[in-house]
Amino acid sequence: MRRPLVAGNWKMNGSKESLVSLMQSIAVGCDHFKTSNMELVVFPPFVYLEQAEKHLTGTCVAWGAQDLCSESNGAYTGEISATMLNDFHCRYVIVGHSERRHIFGETDQQIATKFNAALKSNLRPILCVGETNEQREKGLTDSIIMRQLESVFSKLPAASDFDKIVVAYEPVWAIGTGKTATPDQVQEVHTLIRNQLKKYNVELASKARIIYGGSVNSGNAHQLCHLSDVDGVLVGGASLDANQFIEIGKLCK
Ligand code: PGA
């Protein structure tokens, strides 16, 4: 049984004060998930990971980082390594978010090395994949997703901890736009991802979680979370509101 995952990507938002208050409210609100199988994770900006460790340890909310460097240490000004994330007891790390791919020009190759660096350090990577609107209109959705998966999973060591792996399908046109993919569109791509993972490794396909992201909110979470190949959601904007994030968690239980 794959454990449902509800993840909140806070991106470059908030301040020390506002994010500590958000962490505290989510920690209080998630008390009723204690007996459930649901996993709740938040992704504050790097500089607030210390606050996450301080305020979320012992609660049922885990935390992670929005990115990492593929190198473990050295002369890489401005970068943060997996070892450093482990120092703050991060459980997860997002890899290849579309904002990293499209705004900062990250390549499939760089994303693959980050993914492996995360796994090697025992962090759970959430690999984001997804097509742009233009690619969807040209009928390129499947080939884009398959290319993004291929660069990471063709190099995956056979003995990896497959249950630590998460793939997030995030259509670029649905991120921060209020335009959620339809349940049919989501199910179709999630099935494609699951079938593709099977080609790399059958155990990987059955253990890896595939979550959906892109304008998820408390109005659409229930429908999306209960599709057969959807194991949870990656929430951006709506995760900055504790009540809404908790509500999404309840709807995905
Ligand atoms: P959104 O962001 O929920 O604000 O669309 C999702 C994401 O970027 O992970």
Boltz pocket constraint, residues with backbone or C-beta under 6 A from the ligand:
constraints:
  - pocket:
      binder: B
      contacts: [[A, 9], [A, 170], [A, 174], [A, 175], [A, 176], [A, 177], [A, 178], [A, 213], [A, 214], [A, 215], [A, 216], [A, 234], [A, 235], [A, 236], [A, 237], [A, 238]]
      max_distance: 6.0
